[in-house]
Amino acid sequence: MVKTFAALVSLVAAVLAQPSAHAVPIPLSLKACGQFTVAEAVSGDELVAADGSHLVLSAIKAPEVWQATDQYRSWPHAEKSRAILDELVSGQKLALFCEAEDQTLVGKKIAHALVENGHWLQHQLVIRGAAMVLPRAGHVAGLDSLRAAEAIARTNKTGLWSAMDLERNAVDDIRTGRLVIVSGRVQNAAKVGNRIFLNFGENWRTDFTVEIPTRAIRLFKKLDIDPLELTQKQVEVRGWVTWRGGPFMRLEGPGQLVILSNP
């Protein structure tokens, strides 16, 4: 078993040199940012150490775990996702790799993790259906690999994909107050003030609409994507849906949108 951080980091090179179907390398664009010794998983995407510090796994979202005394109920598959993460890393020392935002507002570490066996933890969780892809604003590293793993899990109805109803078409009746993956054709993209709105129906006042705020626009343009050029493109967006005359989603970054096809 690997005992030092330097040895853990060196595993990245070994994985790259000997790729396998089971060991997908952590993206090279990420920067090493410490280590984390796991006590236990508190959910399918969050870990706690013996000293009480927390690690939130970057670029993914697992079903939320809530206690019996909480206001909300745990999501379907939440306990199973937590058990999968616990099985993969309990008691291990993880090598951490960061990108852009690396801490939550309450001081929890945000990072990708390399497990002691050389596996990229996020990829392992996504392909097992323990978590879905949901990156934060500036997080873009490795998304192609994670999306490919998610596509396998979605196709096979693995894990949370058999337990949760997450996918909607933009013309469907989309419930609010929940996390949803919505696909559809952008009917119109328009800039209003310092924001861009993607409209998926003939009446923007009542149909599904996506807002891209100023900061997110800058992040899109860093990837040479102009949201105003998305008109008539088939896309998939993911995030929390609220109500503003119709179902409404605000994107925090480009990782929440995938262009599926051109017209």
C-alpha positions, 0 to 999 in steps of 0.5 A, spaced: 500 500 500 502 506 498 504 511 504 507 517 501 504 523 497 509 523 492 508 516 491 501 517 490 502 522 485 507 518 481 502 513 480 499 518 475 505 517 470 504 509 471 497 509 469 498 513 463 503 509 461 499 503 462 492 505 461 486 500 462 479 499 462 479 500 469 484 505 471 482 512 467 488 517 469 486 524 472 487 529 467 494 532 467 491 539 467 489 539 474 494 541 479 496 537 485 493 540 492 495 536 498 492 529 501 486 527 505 486 521 509 479 518 509 475 516 515 468 515 512 463 517 507 458 522 509 455 522 502 456 519 495 460 525 493 463 528 500 468 525 505 470 526 512 477 525 515 478 524 523 480 531 524 473 533 522 475 536 515 471 535 509 473 533 502 467 535 497 469 531 490 469 536 484 465 535 478 460 530 480 453 530 484 451 524 488 444 523 491 443 527 497 443 524 504 439 527 509 438 525 516 431 523 519 431 529 523 432 534 517 427 538 513 428 534 507 428 526 505 434 523 502 434 522 495 433 515 492 440 511 491 443 516 496 445 510 501 447 506 496 452 511 493 455 513 500 456 505 501 460 505 494 464 511 496 466 508 503 467 501 500 472 505 495 476 509 499 475 508 507 481 509 511 485 511 505 490 516 503 488 520 497 492 525 493 488 531 491 488 535 485 485 542 484 482 546 479 479 553 479 475 553 485 478 549 491 474 551 497 466 551 499 463 557 502 464 554 509 471 551 508 470 544 505 476 542 500 474 541 493 478 536 489 479 531 484 482 525 488 487 519 486 485 513 490 491 508 492 490 503 487 491 509 482 484 510 480 481 516 479 475 516 484 470 521 480 471 516 474 470 510 478 463 513 482 460 516 475 461 509 471 458 505 477 452 510 477 454 512 484 454 520 482 452 524 476 457 529 472 455 536 475 461 541 475 462 547 478 463 554 475 470 554 473 471 546 473 472 543 466 478 538 466 476 531 465 469 532 463 469 528 456 472 522 460 466 523 465 461 524 460 463 518 457 463 514 463 456 517 465 453 515 458 455 508 459 451 508 466 445 512 463 445 507 458 445 501 462 441 504 467 446 503 473 445 505 480 442 512 480 440 512 473 435 506 475 433 509 481 432 517 479 428 520 474 433 526 472 432 526 464 427 531 461 426 534 454 425 541 454 418 541 451 416 536 457 412 539 463 419 540 467 418 540 475 421 545 479 425 545 485 429 539 483 436 537 479 434 535 472 438 534 465 434 537 460 435 536 452 432 540 447 433 545 441 435 552 442 430 556 439 433 563 440 439 566 444 439 573 446 443 578 450 439 582 455 443 587 459 449 583 461 446 576 461 444 571 455 438 567 455 437 561 451 429 560 450 427 553 448 420 555 446 416 560 442 414 564 448 420 565 453 415 568 458 412 561 459 417 555 456 423 552 459 429 558 459 436 558 461 440 564 463 447 564 463 450 570 467 456 574 466 461 570 469 459 564 466 459 568 459 466 569 460 468 562 462 464 559 456 468 564 451 475 561 455 473 555 451 471 559 445 464 558 445 459 563 444 452 562 447 449 567 442 451 562 437 447 556 440 441 558 436 438 552 433 443 547 436 441 541 440 444 541 447 443 538 454 443 542 460 443 540 467 442 544 474 437 546 478 430 548 476 426 554 479 420 558 476 420 564 472 413 564 468 416 557 466 421 552 468 428 556 469 435 554 470 441 558 471 448 556 469 454 557 473 459 555 468 460 551 461 460 544 464 453 544 465 452 545 457 453 540 452 452 541 444 449 535 442 448 537 434 448 542 429 442 544 425 
